[in-house]
Amino acid sequence: MLDLSGPRLRRALSDLASAAEPTGGVERYITALTLKSALFAEMLTGGAVAEMTEEAFLDLAAFITPVRRRVGAELALSGFAPMHRAVALLVEGMEDTSTADARMAAFCETWPQDKAHRWVRDLGAELLHFADPERYPLMTRWVWDAKVATGVLREVWHADDIDAVTIDVPDSYLTFATLRAELDGFLVSEGVYRDRPFMADLMMAHVYAGYINDAGGQYLRSDFTIEGDPMLHTRRMLGLDAVDTETGRTRLRLVDGTAHVLGGLAALPEPEASHADP
């Protein structure tokens, strides 16, 4: 069991509802996450991953914020084959969550264990979660990174002075599953009965977006700008600002600096009209 703060969670849920209202309300964001999940499941489950092309993989990567600025250079250097093999092994046997930590570790170890490749953890986490959101909680670094003790978990921890607290919790599947279970129970207690996995995603993203806004966090600093939209960073945490719906251009940059254009997969509707970088 994790020691979460009920008042912080209630404040986060209230703030999320207020911030989302001008752009169509929380339901519009839930719809976008549902469609993102359907996209990932289509490409990664039921044996489909064996036939996944580089173009289709880039379509998925465009919806993962810490990945889309880095993966183009990685593929240009190493080619798509190592990535394809690693992704296939990550999702193989994903029905068995007891192997989640081992599969995630093997996935990450495909690349050097250095700062330049920390985004690989986020890639694996989002692939698993959005391919099967009921079975896999969101296990990204911004939810909890035990190595540097930062993430949503710290922001919702029960403590009078959080800066003085050491949270000795691993970033394992069990930790993330426990966090999700406790958020699920909280949401039920607040009268939320539908779409709770994605509601938990939204609430966590909004919590960490608040941290970025308030503290100027270094995580993904290059992927965020200071603007007045209260849902801007929340959308970006979850990759919902990925596509210019008119042109199909995404925020994913290829090695030559051009924007990846969404391929054979349908573009997701965005909670608010936002466009890819020029």
N, C-alpha and C positions, 0 to 999 in steps of 0.2 A: 504494500500500500504506500502511496506517495502522500506527502503532507502538503496538500494544495490549499490555497486560500479561497474560501467561499466568497467573501466580499470582492476579491479581485476578479473572480470568474463572473460574478453577477455584474460587476461594472463593465467588464469586457463585452458581455453579451448585450448589455444595454447600449454601450457605445457603438457596437457593430450595427445594431438595428437602426440607430439614429443616422449613422454615417452612410448606410446603404440606401436610405429612403429616397434621397434626391435622384438616384440613378436606377430606380425601379424596385427597390427593396431587396431584402435578402433572397427571396425566391428567384430573382433573376440570376444571382450569383450561383445558387444551387443548381439551376438549370445548366449554366455554363460548365460547372464542375462535373455534372452528370454526363454531358456530352464529351468532355475531355476524357472521362473514364471509359466511355464507350469506344472512343478512338483508340485508346491504349489497349483495351481488351481485344478489339478487332485485330490488332497487329501482333499481339504477344501471346494469346491463349489459343487453345485448341489446335496446336501444331502450326499456327500461322507464322510464328517467329522464324521457322526454317526457311520460309520464302521471302522474308523481309528484305527489301532492297535498301541501298544506302539512301535513296530519295525518301522512302517511307520513314526510315530511322530519323532523318533530319527533320521530317515533319513532326515527329514526336518530340525530338530534342528542342524544337522551337518553343514548346510549351513548358520548358523547365528552365527557369530564369538563370540559375548559376551555371548552366551547361551551355546555353546558346551563344555565349560570347567566347567560349573556349574550345568547343568540340570541332569547329571547322578546321582550326589549326592542327588538332590532334589527328583528324582523319587525313589531312593533307600529308602529315608526316608518316603515319603508320598504315594508312589505307583502311578500308572498311572491314576487311576479313577478321582482324583480331577483335574489333568491337562486336561484330556479329556473333562470333563464337562465345564471347563473354556474356552477351545478353542472353543467348540461347541457354547457356548453362545456368544463368541466374534464375530464369523462369522455369527451367526443367524441374519437375517435381514440386512446384510451388504450392500444391495442395497440402504438403506436409510442412507446417510452420516450424516444426522442431529442427529443421535444417536451415532455417532462415539466416541465422547468424553465420553459419559456415558458408552458405552460398554467397552472402553479401561480402564476407571476408575474401573469398576466392575471386569475386568480381573485382573488388578494389585492388587486390594484389596483382591483377593483370597489368597494372601500370605502376610506375615508380611511386613509392610512398613518400611523396614530398608535397610541399605546399602548393606547387603548381598543378597538382592532380587531386586536390581535395574535393573538387567538384564531382569526381567520379562517385563518391558516396551519395551525393544528392541525386545523381542520375539513377543509380540502382534503386534508391529509396522510392523515387517517384514512379519508376517503371513498375515495381511491385505493387505499390499502393493503388495507382490508378488502373492497373490491370485487374486488381481484385481488392477493392476497397473494404469489403466486409472482412476479409481474412487478414489483410496487411494494413496496419496503421501507417500514418505518414512518419517516416523515420529519417527525415532530413536533418542536416546539421543545425538549421535554424530552429528546429523543434527542441533538440538537445544535442550538444556536442560536449561529451564528457572530458575530452582532452583540454579544452579551454574553459569548461564550465559555463557556457553561455547557451541561450536559447529560450524558448517559450517556458520551459519547465522552471527556470529561475524566475521568470517574470510573474508566474502564478504561484510560486512557493509561499507557504505560510511562514512569515517571519516579520518581526517588527523592523529589523535592519537587515535587509537581504544582502547588503554588501559585506556584512560580517559573518555570513553563513557559508559553510562549506557543504555543498550538496554532493555526497559521495554515492552517486548513482551511475551505473554504466549505461552506455548508449547501445543497449542490447534490445533484441526483439521483445523480451519480457518487459523491459522498462517502458517501451513505447506502447505495448499492448495494455499495460496497466494504466498508463496515462490516458489512453483512449477510453478504457473501461470507466475510469473515474469521470472523465468528461461526459461520457454517455449517461452515466447516472445523474450527473449534475443537470444535463439538458432535460432529462425526463422529469426531474424535480422542478424544473422551470416551465414545464408544460410543452416541451418540444418532443414530438413523437414521430416525426417523419424525417427522412434524409439525415439522420444524426451523424453518420460518418463525415459527410460533406459539411454539415453544420459545424462539427468539431474542427475541420480543416479551416473553415472561414474564421472561426473564433480565434484559433491559434495564429493564423496569419495576421489577423487584425491586432492581436496582442503584440506580435513582434514588429509589425509596422509601427505601432505606437512607440516601441523602444527605439526604432530607427529615427523616427521623428523627434523624439524627446532627447535622446542621448547621442545622436549622430553616430550610431554603431558602425563599425568598420565592415561588418559582413555585407558583401555585395554593394559596397559604397558606389562603385562605378556603374551599377545597374539602376541606381535611384537618383532622382533629382528632387529638389525642394519645390513643391508646387502646392497649391491650395486645396486640391481635391482630397478629402479625407479618406477615400477608398483607393487612391492611386497605389500606394505601397502594398496594400492588401491584395489588389489584383496582381501586382508584380510578383509578390511572394508565391502566388499560385500559378503564375504563368498565363493569366487570363488576358494579358495585353499583347499576346504574341503576334497577332495577324492584323494586317490592314484588310478589312473584309471586302474592299472594293478591288484591290489589286492582287491579293494573295501573298504580298510581300510580308516577310516575317522579320522579327528582331534578331534572328540567327544570322550571324555574319560568316561568310565563307572566307577562306584564307586570302582571297584577293580583295576582300573588303566589301564585296557586293552582298546584298541581302538574299538569303535563301527564299525562294518562292514556293509556297505550299504546292505539293505535287498532286498525286491522284486522290488525296483525302480531302473531304469537305472541310472548309474553314469553320471554326467554332463561332457561334454568335457571341459577341462581347457584351458584358454588362453595360458598357458605355462606349460610344464611338471613340476609339483611340487608335492611333496609327503607328505603324512601325517606324523606326528611325529612318530619316531620309538617307 
